[in-house]
């Protein structure tokens, strides 16, 4: 990693430093030639309200991002917020009824037993937040995004209830519902819960569920929050367009930390008025090795790498095709030296290998421009050139090979 930290006197200064780093990192990744996006991100344990990730698109990437088909919304998958449904009408609500549901401690089991779709069931998930109990409500066909729950309840450490927690705290595992939960339980509901009613949910008694459960009449919600894990096809929070999920390699992550670390460490400075104040901090990281990994994924073909010139091991490789020919050796060495004198980062492949092996290796390592000096070309007074990115081949007079290579390099990505 390449990490940078900023220390400012106030939030305005921190935000200004953040914008400087955001702009600088964009230029870094632009120069590297990466296809990337900048998304709102989940800060995780590092913290900070404002943070962004730089994500390089890659089908094999380990991180997911979400984008609207209309191009007006981008976010890290863990931080993405789908558009909530319209609130359901409370008119004509069904009565609350308790039903026997033996051996139906899962959403799938109760759905089959009662012949109701999973999205009509209400999932009640229990978490321990620093010793306090938190119930999270969401439709049974959706999954909770625990990173969002952790962020909402920070700085309390958050963990999902384990088997022993249910019995120790008086809950029936697999049959928990929101109705009747005491004031010692904080109830959070995803916004999607507003769009449903007459829920099937646990009866807080082993082997029993209830039908017809409705907010306010049968149970309370302390706070509506975005706690759901986004999935393909959810609607964009901006324009309602379809959201799609893509894969990426995270190559950078920047944060506005505020006083998250300066406060506990008592990192202070004396301001102009003589008062002691906490630094407003920022953290800005780039994954050095990840940049190259992302470039390899984005710039390759069946022959090897097609690296941008900012990342390639050399800008130009001079391939000496016939090592046993003194005139060919002399011309290859001349072209190589003149490239170096012109400030080009060049390599000379004068290994004792066949020309075919050298051509294959030149393609494999991905140098943007190849200059081939061979017996036939020298006899004809020409050099062969190849632009690795496109495979385009050309010839130039041997005396002008250096200038031709430089001109071709200028067209390389």
FIPA-927291 format. One record per residue (C-alpha): residue number from 1; residue in three letters; x, y, z. Coordinates in steps of 0.25 Angstrom, whole numbers, padded with zeros to 4 digits. Each point is the difference from the previous one (the first is absolute). Layout:
BEGIN
[site NUM; ALA; [X; Y; Z]] ...
END
This chain:
BEGIN
[site 1; UNK; [0000; 0000; 0000]] [site 2; UNK; [0003; 0015; -0002]] [site 3; UNK; [-0006; 0007; 0011]] [site 4; UNK; [-0002; 0015; 0002]] [site 5; UNK; [-0005; 0007; 0012]] [site 6; UNK; [-0006; 0014; 0002]] [site 7; UNK; [-0001; 0008; 0012]] [site 8; UNK; [-0009; 0013; 0000]] [site 9; UNK; [-0004; 0010; 0010]] [site 10; UNK; [-0015; -0001; -0003]] [site 11; UNK; [-0010; -0008; -0008]] [site 12; UNK; [0000; 0010; -0012]] [site 13; UNK; [0015; -0002; -0001]] [site 14; UNK; [-0001; -0015; 0001]] [site 15; UNK; [-0011; 0000; -0011]] [site 16; UNK; [0009; 0009; -0009]] [site 17; UNK; [0012; -0010; 0002]] [site 18; UNK; [-0009; -0011; -0003]] [site 19; UNK; [-0004; 0006; -0014]] [site 20; UNK; [0015; 0002; -0003]] [site 21; UNK; [0003; -0014; 0003]] [site 22; UNK; [-0012; -0005; -0008]] [site 23; UNK; [0005; 0008; -0012]] [site 24; UNK; [0014; -0005; 0001]] [site 25; UNK; [-0004; -0014; 0001]] [site 26; UNK; [-0009; 0001; -0012]] [site 27; UNK; [0012; 0006; -0008]] [site 28; UNK; [0009; -0012; 0005]] [site 29; UNK; [-0010; -0010; -0005]] [site 30; UNK; [-0003; 0007; -0013]] [site 31; UNK; [0015; 0000; -0003]] [site 32; UNK; [0001; -0015; 0003]] [site 33; UNK; [-0011; -0002; -0011]] [site 34; UNK; [-0010; -0007; 0009]] [site 35; UNK; [-0014; -0001; -0002]] [site 36; UNK; [-0006; 0003; 0014]] [site 37; UNK; [-0011; 0007; 0007]] [site 38; UNK; [-0001; 0008; 0013]] [site 39; UNK; [-0011; -0005; 0009]] [site 40; UNK; [-0006; 0003; 0013]] [site 41; UNK; [0006; -0010; 0010]] [site 42; UNK; [-0002; -0008; 0013]] [site 43; UNK; [0011; 0005; 0009]] [site 44; UNK; [0000; -0013; 0008]] [site 45; UNK; [0008; 0000; 0013]] [site 46; UNK; [0009; 0012; -0004]] [site 47; UNK; [-0013; 0010; 0001]] [site 48; UNK; [-0003; 0013; -0005]] [site 49; UNK; [-0013; 0006; -0006]] [site 50; UNK; [0006; 0004; -0013]] [site 51; UNK; [0008; -0010; -0008]] [site 52; UNK; [0002; -0005; -0015]] [site 53; UNK; [0006; -0012; -0006]] [site 54; UNK; [0007; 0000; -0014]] [site 55; UNK; [-0004; -0013; -0006]] [site 56; UNK; [0006; -0006; -0013]] [site 57; UNK; [-0010; -0008; -0008]] [site 58; UNK; [0004; -0015; 0000]] [site 59; UNK; [-0008; -0012; -0002]] [site 60; UNK; [0008; -0008; 0010]] [site 61; UNK; [0000; 0012; 0010]] [site 62; UNK; [-0003; -0003; 0015]] [site 63; UNK; [-0008; 0012; 0002]] [site 64; UNK; [-0014; 0003; -0005]] [site 65; UNK; [-0005; 0014; -0005]] [site 66; UNK; [-0014; 0004; -0004]] [site 67; UNK; [-0004; 0010; -0011]] [site 68; UNK; [-0013; 0005; -0006]] [site 69; UNK; [-0003; -0004; -0014]] [site 70; UNK; [-0002; 0015; -0002]] [site 71; UNK; [0014; 0004; 0005]] [site 72; UNK; [-0004; 0009; 0011]] [site 73; UNK; [0003; -0009; 0012]] [site 74; UNK; [0013; -0007; 0004]] [site 75; UNK; [0003; -0007; 0014]] [site 76; UNK; [0007; -0011; 0006]] [site 77; UNK; [-0009; -0012; 0002]] [site 78; UNK; [0000; 0000; 0015]] [site 79; UNK; [-0003; 0015; 0000]] [site 80; UNK; [-0010; 0000; -0011]] [site 81; UNK; [-0014; 0005; 0003]] [site 82; UNK; [-0012; -0005; -0008]] [site 83; UNK; [-0012; 0008; -0002]] [site 84; UNK; [-0011; -0004; 0011]] [site 85; UNK; [-0014; -0004; -0005]] [site 86; UNK; [-0012; 0009; 0002]] [site 87; UNK; [-0006; -0002; 0014]] [site 88; UNK; [-0011; -0010; 0001]] [site 89; UNK; [-0014; 0004; 0004]] [site 90; UNK; [-0005; -0004; 0013]] [site 91; UNK; [-0014; -0001; -0004]] [site 92; UNK; [-0006; -0014; 0001]] [site 93; UNK; [0011; -0006; 0008]] [site 94; UNK; [-0002; -0014; 0004]] [site 95; UNK; [-0001; -0004; 0014]] [site 96; UNK; [0012; -0006; 0008]] [site 97; UNK; [-0001; -0015; 0001]] [site 98; UNK; [0009; -0010; 0006]] [site 99; UNK; [0002; -0013; -0008]] [site 100; UNK; [0007; -0013; 0003]] [site 101; UNK; [0013; -0001; -0008]] [site 102; UNK; [0008; -0013; 0005]] [site 103; UNK; [0014; -0001; -0006]] [site 104; UNK; [-0001; 0013; -0007]] [site 105; UNK; [0011; 0008; 0005]] [site 106; UNK; [0005; 0005; -0013]] [site 107; UNK; [-0006; 0010; -0010]] [site 108; UNK; [-0001; -0011; -0011]] [site 109; UNK; [-0007; -0010; 0010]] [site 110; UNK; [-0010; 0009; 0005]] [site 111; UNK; [-0003; 0005; -0015]] [site 112; UNK; [-0003; -0014; -0004]] [site 113; UNK; [-0008; -0004; 0012]] [site 114; UNK; [-0009; 0012; -0001]] [site 115; UNK; [0001; 0002; -0015]] [site 116; UNK; [0004; 0014; 0000]] [site 117; UNK; [0011; 0006; -0008]] [site 118; UNK; [0013; 0004; 0007]] [site 119; UNK; [-0002; 0015; -0002]] [site 120; UNK; [-0013; -0001; 0008]] [site 121; UNK; [0008; -0005; 0012]] [site 122; UNK; [0007; 0010; 0010]] [site 123; UNK; [0014; -0004; 0004]] [site 124; UNK; [0004; 0004; 0014]] [site 125; UNK; [0015; -0001; 0002]] [site 126; UNK; [0007; 0003; 0014]] [site 127; UNK; [0013; 0006; 0002]] [site 128; UNK; [0008; 0003; 0013]] [site 129; UNK; [0005; 0014; -0001]] [site 130; UNK; [0010; 0003; 0012]] [site 131; UNK; [-0009; -0009; 0009]] [site 132; UNK; [-0013; 0007; -0005]] [site 133; UNK; [-0010; -0008; -0008]] [site 134; UNK; [-0004; 0005; -0014]] [site 135; UNK; [-0011; -0006; -0009]] [site 136; UNK; [0001; 0002; -0015]] [site 137; UNK; [-0012; -0002; -0008]] [site 138; UNK; [0000; -0002; -0015]] [site 139; UNK; [-0009; -0009; -0010]] [site 140; UNK; [0003; -0014; 0000]] [site 141; UNK; [0005; -0001; -0014]] [site 142; UNK; [0011; 0010; 0003]] [site 143; UNK; [0014; 0000; 0007]] [site 144; UNK; [0005; 0010; 0010]] [site 145; UNK; [0013; 0007; -0003]] [site 146; UNK; [0007; -0001; 0013]] [site 147; UNK; [0010; 0011; -0003]] [site 148; UNK; [-0012; 0010; -0001]] [site 149; UNK; [-0004; -0005; 0014]] [site 150; UNK; [0014; 0002; 0006]] [site 151; UNK; [0001; 0014; -0006]] [site 152; UNK; [-0014; 0004; 0006]] [site 153; UNK; [0004; -0005; 0014]] [site 154; UNK; [0014; 0004; 0000]] [site 155; UNK; [0008; 0001; 0009]] [site 156; UNK; [-0006; -0012; 0007]] [site 157; UNK; [0005; -0013; -0005]] [site 158; UNK; [-0010; -0008; -0007]] [site 159; UNK; [-0002; -0015; -0002]] [site 160; UNK; [-0012; -0008; -0005]] [site 161; UNK; [-0006; -0009; 0011]] [site 162; UNK; [0006; -0014; 0002]] [site 163; UNK; [-0008; -0012; 0004]] [site 164; UNK; [0004; 0002; 0014]] [site 165; UNK; [-0005; 0014; 0000]] [site 166; UNK; [-0015; -0003; -0003]] [site 167; UNK; [-0002; -0010; 0012]] [site 168; UNK; [0009; 0009; 0010]] [site 169; UNK; [-0009; 0012; -0004]] [site 170; UNK; [-0013; -0006; 0000]] [site 171; UNK; [-0003; -0001; -0016]] [site 172; UNK; [-0005; -0012; -0008]] [site 173; UNK; [0010; -0002; -0011]] [site 174; UNK; [-0007; 0000; -0014]] [site 175; UNK; [-0013; 0005; 0006]] [site 176; UNK; [0004; 0014; 0004]] [site 177; UNK; [-0010; 0011; -0004]] [site 178; UNK; [-0001; 0015; 0003]] [site 179; UNK; [-0013; 0000; 0007]] [site 180; UNK; [0001; 0001; 0015]] [site 181; UNK; [0015; 0003; 0001]] [site 182; UNK; [0004; 0008; 0012]] [site 183; UNK; [0005; 0014; 0001]] [site 184; UNK; [0014; -0006; 0003]] [site 185; UNK; [0000; -0004; -0015]] [site 186; UNK; [0003; 0011; -0011]] [site 187; UNK; [-0008; -0004; -0012]] [site 188; UNK; [0006; 0005; -0014]] [site 189; UNK; [-0008; -0003; -0012]] [site 190; UNK; [0004; 0001; -0015]] [site 191; UNK; [-0007; 0010; -0008]] [site 192; UNK; [-0006; -0011; -0008]] [site 193; UNK; [-0008; -0004; 0012]] [site 194; UNK; [-0009; 0012; -0003]] [site 195; UNK; [-0004; -0006; -0013]] [site 196; UNK; [-0007; -0012; 0006]] [site 197; UNK; [-0010; -0004; 0010]] [site 198; UNK; [-0008; -0013; 0006]] [site 199; UNK; [0014; -0006; 0002]] [site 200; UNK; [0003; -0014; 0004]] [site 201; UNK; [0010; 0000; 0011]] [site 202; UNK; [0004; -0007; 0013]] [site 203; UNK; [-0009; -0001; 0012]] [site 204; UNK; [0012; 0000; 0010]] [site 205; UNK; [-0004; -0014; 0003]] [site 206; UNK; [0006; -0013; -0005]] [site 207; UNK; [-0007; -0006; -0011]] [site 208; UNK; [-0010; 0012; -0002]] [site 209; UNK; [-0001; 0011; -0009]] [site 210; UNK; [-0010; 0011; -0002]] [site 211; UNK; [-0007; 0005; -0013]] [site 212; UNK; [-0006; 0014; -0002]] [site 213; UNK; [0011; 0008; 0008]] [site 214; UNK; [0000; 0015; -0003]] [site 215; UNK; [0009; 0011; 0004]] [site 216; UNK; [-0006; 0009; 0011]] [site 217; UNK; [-0012; -0008; 0003]] [site 218; UNK; [0008; -0013; 0003]] [site 219; UNK; [0014; 0004; 0002]] [site 220; UNK; [0009; 0013; 0001]] [site 221; UNK; [0011; 0005; -0009]] [site 222; UNK; [0010; 0009; 0007]] [site 223; UNK; [0008; 0004; -0012]] [site 224; UNK; [-0001; -0003; -0015]] [site 225; UNK; [0014; -0001; -0006]] [site 226; UNK; [0006; -0006; -0013]] [site 227; UNK; [0005; -0013; 0005]] [site 228; UNK; [-0003; -0009; -0012]] [site 229; UNK; [0010; -0007; -0009]] [site 230; UNK; [-0002; 0006; -0014]] [site 231; UNK; [-0003; -0010; -0011]] [site 232; UNK; [0000; 0000; -0015]] [site 233; UNK; [-0012; 0007; -0006]] [site 234; UNK; [-0003; 0009; 0012]] [site 235; UNK; [-0004; 0014; -0003]] [site 236; UNK; [0009; 0012; 0000]] [site 237; UNK; [-0002; 0010; 0011]] [site 238; UNK; [0001; 0011; -0009]] [site 239; UNK; [-0008; -0003; -0012]] [site 240; UNK; [-0006; -0014; 0002]] [site 241; UNK; [0008; -0006; -0011]] [site 242; UNK; [0005; -0014; 0001]] [site 243; UNK; [0012; -0003; 0008]] [site 244; UNK; [0011; -0009; -0005]] [site 245; UNK; [0011; -0006; 0008]] [site 246; UNK; [0014; -0001; -0006]] [site 247; UNK; [0014; -0005; 0005]] [site 248; UNK; [0012; 0008; 0003]] [site 249; UNK; [0014; 0000; 0006]] [site 250; UNK; [0001; 0011; 0011]] [site 251; UNK; [0012; 0008; -0004]] [site 252; UNK; [-0002; 0012; 0010]] [site 253; UNK; [-0008; 0004; 0012]] [site 254; UNK; [-0001; 0014; 0006]] [site 255; UNK; [-0006; 0005; 0013]] [site 256; UNK; [-0004; 0012; 0008]] [site 257; UNK; [0003; -0005; 0014]] [site 258; UNK; [-0004; 0013; 0008]] [site 259; UNK; [0005; -0003; 0014]] [site 260; UNK; [-0002; -0015; 0000]] [site 261; UNK; [0014; -0002; 0003]] [site 262; UNK; [0005; 0014; 0005]] [site 263; UNK; [-0010; 0000; 0012]] [site 264; UNK; [0004; -0013; 0006]] [site 265; UNK; [0015; 0003; -0002]] [site 266; UNK; [-0002; 0014; 0004]] [site 267; UNK; [0008; 0005; -0012]] [site 268; UNK; [-0002; 0015; 0001]] [site 269; UNK; [0006; 0013; -0004]] [site 270; UNK; [0000; 0014; 0005]] [site 271; UNK; [-0009; 0009; -0009]] [site 272; UNK; [0003; 0015; -0003]] [site 273; UNK; [-0009; 0004; 0012]] [site 274; UNK; [0008; -0009; 0010]] [site 275; UNK; [-0011; -0010; 0001]] [site 276; UNK; [0004; -0015; -0001]] [site 277; UNK; [-0008; -0007; -0011]] [site 278; UNK; [0000; -0014; -0006]] [site 279; UNK; [0005; -0003; -0014]] [site 280; UNK; [-0011; -0003; -0011]] [site 281; UNK; [0007; -0012; -0007]] [site 282; UNK; [-0001; -0006; -0013]] [site 283; UNK; [0006; -0014; -0005]] [site 284; UNK; [0003; -0002; -0015]] [site 285; UNK; [0005; -0014; -0005]] [site 286; UNK; [0004; -0005; -0013]] [site 287; UNK; [0002; -0015; -0002]] [site 288; UNK; [0014; 0000; -0008]] [site 289; UNK; [0000; -0015; -0004]] [site 290; UNK; [-0015; 0000; -0002]] [site 291; UNK; [0001; 0010; -0011]] [site 292; UNK; [0009; -0009; -0008]] [site 293; UNK; [-0009; -0012; 0003]] [site 294; UNK; [-0012; 0008; -0005]] [site 295; UNK; [0008; 0004; -0013]] [site 296; UNK; [0003; -0014; -0003]] [site 297; UNK; [-0015; -0004; 0001]] [site 298; UNK; [-0004; 0012; -0009]] [site 299; UNK; [0012; 0000; -0010]] [site 300; UNK; [0003; -0014; -0005]] [site 301; UNK; [-0003; -0009; -0012]] [site 302; UNK; [0003; -0015; -0004]] [site 303; UNK; [0015; 0004; -0002]] [site 304; UNK; [0002; 0007; 0014]] [site 305; UNK; [0000; 0014; 0005]] [site 306; UNK; [-0003; 0013; -0007]] [site 307; UNK; [0004; 0010; 0011]] [site 308; UNK; [-0002; 0015; 0000]] [site 309; UNK; [0014; 0007; -0002]] [site 310; UNK; [-0001; 0005; 0014]] [site 311; UNK; [0000; -0014; 0006]] [site 312; UNK; [0008; -0008; -0010]] [site 313; UNK; [0013; -0005; 0004]] [site 314; UNK; [0006; 0008; -0012]] [site 315; UNK; [-0005; 0009; -0010]] [site 316; UNK; [0007; -0006; -0012]] [site 317; UNK; [0006; -0014; -0001]] [site 318; UNK; [0011; -0001; -0011]] [site 319; UNK; [0000; -0014; -0005]] [site 320; UNK; [0013; -0005; -0006]] [site 321; UNK; [-0005; -0011; -0009]] [site 322; UNK; [0014; -0005; -0005]] [site 323; UNK; [0010; 0000; 0010]] [site 324; UNK; [0010; -0007; -0009]] [site 325; UNK; [0001; 0011; -0010]] [site 326; UNK; [0009; 0011; 0005]] [site 327; UNK; [-0006; 0011; -0009]] [site 328; UNK; [-0014; -0003; 0006]] [site 329; UNK; [0006; 0000; 0014]] [site 330; UNK; [0006; 0013; -0002]] [site 331; UNK; [-0012; 0007; -0006]] [site 332; UNK; [-0009; -0006; 0012]] [site 333; UNK; [0010; 0006; 0010]] [site 334; UNK; [0000; 0013; -0007]] [site 335; UNK; [-0015; 0001; 0000]] [site 336; UNK; [0000; -0004; 0014]] [site 337; UNK; [0010; 0011; 0004]] [site 338; UNK; [-0007; 0011; -0008]] [site 339; UNK; [-0013; -0003; 0007]] [site 340; UNK; [0006; 0001; 0014]] [site 341; UNK; [0007; 0013; -0004]] [site 342; UNK; [-0014; 0005; -0005]] [site 343; UNK; [-0005; -0003; 0014]] [site 344; UNK; [-0008; -0012; -0004]] [site 345; UNK; [0000; -0012; 0011]] [site 346; UNK; [0004; -0011; -0010]] [site 347; UNK; [0005; -0014; 0001]] [site 348; UNK; [0009; -0008; -0009]] [site 349; UNK; [-0003; -0015; -0002]] [site 350; UNK; [0013; -0005; -0004]] [site 351; UNK; [-0002; -0014; 0007]] [site 352; UNK; [0006; -0012; -0007]] [site 353; UNK; [-0014; -0005; -0004]] [site 354; UNK; [-0008; -0002; -0013]] [site 355; UNK; [-0007; 0012; -0006]] [site 356; UNK; [-0013; -0007; 0002]] [site 357; UNK; [0002; -0001; 0015]] [site 358; UNK; [0004; 0015; 0001]] [site 359; UNK; [-0013; 0004; -0008]] [site 360; UNK; [-0008; -0009; 0010]] [site 361; UNK; [0006; 0006; 0012]] [site 362; UNK; [-0001; 0014; -0005]] [site 363; UNK; [-0015; -0002; -0002]] [site 364; UNK; [-0001; -0007; 0014]] [site 365; UNK; [0006; 0011; 0008]] [site 366; UNK; [-0008; 0011; -0007]] [site 367; UNK; [0010; 0011; -0003]] [site 368; UNK; [-0008; 0010; -0008]] [site 369; UNK; [0009; 0001; -0012]] [site 370; UNK; [0009; -0011; -0007]] [site 371; UNK; [0012; 0003; -0009]] [site 372; UNK; [0005; -0012; -0008]] [site 373; UNK; [0014; 0001; -0006]] [site 374; UNK; [0002; -0013; -0008]] [site 375; UNK; [0009; -0004; -0012]] [site 376; UNK; [-0010; 0002; -0011]] [site 377; UNK; [-0003; 0014; 0005]] [site 378; UNK; [0014; 0004; 0002]] [site 379; UNK; [0003; -0004; -0014]] [site 380; UNK; [-0012; 0007; -0005]] [site 381; UNK; [0003; 0012; 0009]] [site 382; UNK; [-0013; -0001; 0008]] [site 383; UNK; [-0005; -0003; 0014]] [site 384; UNK; [-0013; -0006; 0004]] [site 385; UNK; [-0009; 0006; 0010]] [site 386; UNK; [-0012; -0005; 0008]] [site 387; UNK; [-0010; 0007; 0009]] [site 388; UNK; [-0003; -0010; 0010]] [site 389; UNK; [-0014; 0006; 0004]] [site 390; UNK; [-0006; -0002; -0014]] [site 391; UNK; [0010; -0010; -0007]] [site 392; UNK; [0002; 0011; -0011]] [site 393; UNK; [0013; -0003; -0007]] [site 394; UNK; [0008; 0010; -0008]] [site 395; UNK; [0014; 0002; -0006]] [site 396; UNK; [0010; 0012; 0000]] [site 397; UNK; [0013; 0003; -0006]] [site 398; UNK; [0011; -0006; 0009]] [site 399; UNK; [0006; 0014; 0002]] [site 400; UNK; [-0014; 0005; 0004]] [site 401; UNK; [-0003; -0011; 0009]] [site 402; UNK; [0002; 0007; 0013]] [site 403; UNK; [-0009; 0012; -0004]] [site 404; UNK; [-0011; -0010; -0005]] [site 405; UNK; [0000; -0007; 0013]] [site 406; UNK; [-0002; 0013; 0008]] [site 407; UNK; [-0011; 0004; -0009]] [site 408; UNK; [-0007; -0013; 0001]] [site 409; UNK; [0002; 0000; 0015]] [site 410; UNK; [-0007; 0013; 0000]] [site 411; UNK; [-0013; -0007; -0005]] [site 412; UNK; [0001; -0011; 0010]] [site 413; UNK; [-0010; 0000; 0012]] 
END
